[in-house]
Amino acid sequence: MLFDLDGTLLDTAPDLAVAANAMLADLGRPAVSLDDVMRYIGKGIPRLIERLLTGSLDARAEESALAVARGSFERHYTVANGTAARLYPGVMAGLQAFGLLGLPRACVTNKSSAFTDSLLQRTGLAACFELVVSGDTLARKKPDPMQLLYACERFGVPPAGALMIGDSMNDAQAARAAGCQVWCVPYGYNEGHAPETIDCDRLVSSLEEAAALVRAAMPAVPTVLAR
C-alpha cells in the first residue's frame, strides 16, 4: 500500500498558507488566499514557491528570486509545519485497517524529508508506515514513477501488486507509469482540476472505505489479523 501525504492523508494547506504569506510579506508582496495555495499544491515545495511568485501554475521565476524566496518560506514553514494540519476523516482508521491486513504501508510524497518526517511525527502518523519516500529521497519524484518503483522494490513486491492511493493527477500518472493500481480520494489538491478528471482505477470516499474494499477482495484473512 502506497499513500500520498498532502491532500490524501492530511489537509496541510493551512500550514502552507501561513508560510506562504509570511514569505510574501518578507518579499513585500501581497498575500494570497487559502484557495490559491490549495490550487498551487502538487509538485513539491519548490514548485509551490515558484507558483506563489508568478501567480501561475506553469510560469517560471528567476533562479535568484527563487533562492531568496525558498529560504524565507522554509524558515517560516519549519515553524508552521504540522500546527494546523488535520487528518482527513477515515485516515487513521483506514491506515490501521491496512496494517491489520498485514499489508506493508509506505508514505510516498513530494515533500522534502525535513518537513515530511516532522509532519508525520506531529500528526501521529509516523507509526503507520514501514517506509517513507520523500521528495528528496531519490533523484526524481511524482509524477515520475521512480518513488513508487523504489517502494515496491523495498517491499519485495512487483508494481502490479501495489496499490497507490492519492488525490491528484501526479499520483495517478506516477502509478500508471510504474504499473501500479491507483485509487483516488475526491478531496485534497489536484491543481484546480476536478477529481473526476483523474485517470485512476477507482474513486473512494475515504481511506476507511478503501481498506474495506481491499479486505473484501482479499483471500480469507486469519482471525488474528481480522480482529
C-alpha positions in Angstrom: 0.0 0.0 0.0 1.4 3.4 -1.1 -0.1 6.6 0.1 0.3 10.2 -0.9 0.6 12.7 2.0 -0.7 16.2 1.3 -4.3 16.2 0.3 -4.7 12.5 0.8 -3.8 11.9 4.5 -3.6 15.4 5.7 -5.1 18.8 5.0 -1.8 20.7 5.1 -2.9 23.8 3.2 -3.4 26.0 6.3 0.2 25.4 7.4 1.5 26.0 3.8 -0.7 29.2 3.6 0.8 30.6 6.8 4.4 30.0 5.5 3.4 31.3 2.0 2.0 34.6 3.2 4.9 35.1 5.7 7.3 34.6 2.8 5.4 37.0 0.6 5.3 39.6 3.4 9.1 39.3 3.6 9.3 40.0 -0.1 7.0 42.9 0.0 4.3 41.1 -2.0 0.6 40.9 -1.4 -0.9 37.9 0.5 -2.7 35.1 -1.3 -5.8 33.2 -0.4 -6.1 29.7 1.0 -7.8 28.7 -2.2 -4.8 29.9 -4.2 -2.4 28.0 -2.1 -4.6 24.8 -2.4 -4.5 25.2 -6.2 -0.7 25.6 -6.3 0.0 22.5 -4.2 1.0 19.4 -6.2 4.6 19.1 -7.2 6.6 19.8 -4.1 7.5 23.0 -2.2 10.0 24.4 -4.8 7.2 24.4 -7.4 4.7 25.8 -4.9 7.1 28.7 -4.2 7.5 29.4 -7.9 3.8 29.4 -8.4 3.4 31.8 -5.5 5.9 34.1 -7.0 4.4 34.0 -10.5 0.7 33.6 -9.7 0.6 30.8 -12.3 0.7 27.1 -12.4 3.1 27.0 -15.3 5.2 30.2 -15.4 8.9 30.2 -14.3 10.6 32.5 -11.9 14.2 33.7 -11.9 16.6 31.4 -10.0 17.9 34.3 -7.9 14.4 35.2 -6.8 13.6 31.6 -6.1 16.6 31.2 -3.9 15.7 34.1 -1.7 12.0 33.1 -1.5 12.8 29.5 -0.7 15.0 30.5 2.2 12.2 32.6 3.6 9.5 30.0 3.0 11.4 27.1 4.6 12.2 29.2 7.6 8.5 30.0 8.2 7.3 26.5 7.3 9.6 24.9 9.8 7.6 26.7 12.5 4.1 26.3 10.9 4.5 22.6 9.7 2.0 20.4 11.5 0.5 23.2 13.6 -2.9 23.4 11.8 -2.7 20.3 9.6 -5.5 17.9 10.2 -6.2 14.3 9.3 -9.0 13.8 6.8 -11.9 11.7 8.0 -11.3 8.0 7.9 -7.5 8.3 7.5 -6.3 6.8 10.8 -9.0 4.1 10.8 -8.0 3.2 7.2 -4.3 3.1 7.8 -4.8 0.9 10.9 -7.1 -1.4 8.9 -4.5 -1.9 6.2 -2.0 -2.7 8.9 -4.3 -5.3 10.4 -4.5 -6.9 7.0 -0.7 -7.4 7.1 -0.1 -5.1 4.1 3.1 -3.0 4.3 2.4 0.7 4.1 4.6 3.4 2.5 4.1 7.2 2.5 5.2 8.5 -0.9 5.3 12.2 -1.0 6.9 15.1 -3.0 7.5 16.9 0.3 11.2 17.0 1.3 12.2 14.7 4.1 13.0 17.5 6.6 9.3 18.5 6.5 7.8 15.0 5.9 9.4 13.4 9.0 8.4 16.2 11.4 4.9 16.4 10.0 4.3 12.6 10.4 5.6 12.8 13.9 3.5 15.8 14.9 0.3 14.4 13.5 0.7 10.9 14.9 1.1 9.2 11.5 4.7 8.1 11.7 4.0 4.8 13.3 1.6 3.9 10.5 4.3 3.4 7.9 7.0 0.9 7.4 8.6 3.1 4.7 8.6 6.8 3.9 9.8 8.0 0.5 10.1 11.8 0.4 10.6 14.2 -2.4 14.4 14.3 -1.9 14.9 10.6 -1.2 15.6 9.9 -4.9 16.6 11.8 -8.0 13.1 12.2 -9.3 9.6 12.4 -7.7 6.0 12.1 -8.8 4.6 12.2 -11.5 7.8 10.2 -12.3 7.4 6.6 -11.2 10.8 6.3 -9.5 9.5 6.7 -5.9 6.8 4.1 -6.4 9.1 1.6 -8.0 11.6 2.1 -5.2 8.9 1.4 -2.6 7.9 -1.7 -4.4 11.5 -2.9 -4.5 11.9 -2.2 -0.8 8.8 -4.2 0.0 9.8 -7.0 -2.4 6.6 -6.9 -4.4 6.0 -6.3 -8.2 4.5 -3.0 -9.1 1.3 -4.8 -10.2 0.9 -6.0 -6.6 0.9 -2.5 -5.2 -2.0 0.0 -4.8 -1.3 3.7 -4.7 -3.9 6.0 -3.0 -3.7 9.7 -3.8 -5.6 12.8 -4.6 -4.1 14.1 -7.8 -3.0 13.5 -11.4 0.6 13.4 -10.1 -0.3 10.3 -8.1 -2.2 8.7 -10.9 0.5 9.4 -13.5 3.2 8.0 -11.3 1.2 4.9 -10.6 0.3 4.3 -14.3 4.0 4.7 -15.3 5.1 2.4 -12.5 2.5 -0.3 -13.4 0.6 0.0 -10.0 -3.1 0.2 -9.4 -4.2 3.6 -8.3 -7.3 4.8 -6.4 -8.0 8.5 -5.6 -10.0 10.3 -3.0 -12.4 13.1 -4.1 -11.0 15.7 -1.7 -7.5 17.2 -1.5 -5.5 19.2 -4.0 -5.5 18.4 -7.7 -4.1 21.7 -9.1 -7.6 23.1 -9.7 -8.9 20.0 -11.6 -12.0 18.1 -10.7 -11.4 14.6 -9.1 -13.4 13.0 -11.9 -10.7 14.1 -14.4 -8.1 11.9 -12.7 -7.1 8.8 -14.7 -7.5 6.3 -11.7 -9.0 2.9 -11.3 -11.5 4.0 -8.6 -12.6 7.0 -6.6 -13.0 6.2 -2.9 -14.6 8.5 -0.4 -12.1 7.7 2.3 -9.1 5.5 3.3 -11.5 3.6 5.6 -13.7 2.7 2.6 -10.6 1.8 0.6 -9.5 -0.6 3.4 -12.9 -2.2 3.4 -12.8 -2.7 -0.3 -9.3 -4.2 -0.2 -10.2 -6.5 2.6 -13.3 -7.7 0.7 -11.2 -8.6 -2.3 -8.5 -10.5 -0.4 -8.5 -14.2 0.4 -9.7 -15.2 3.8 -7.8 -13.3 6.5 -6.6 -15.3 9.5 -8.6 -14.5 12.6 -5.6 -13.0 14.4 -5.4 -10.3 11.7 -9.1 -9.8 11.3 -9.6 -8.7 14.9 
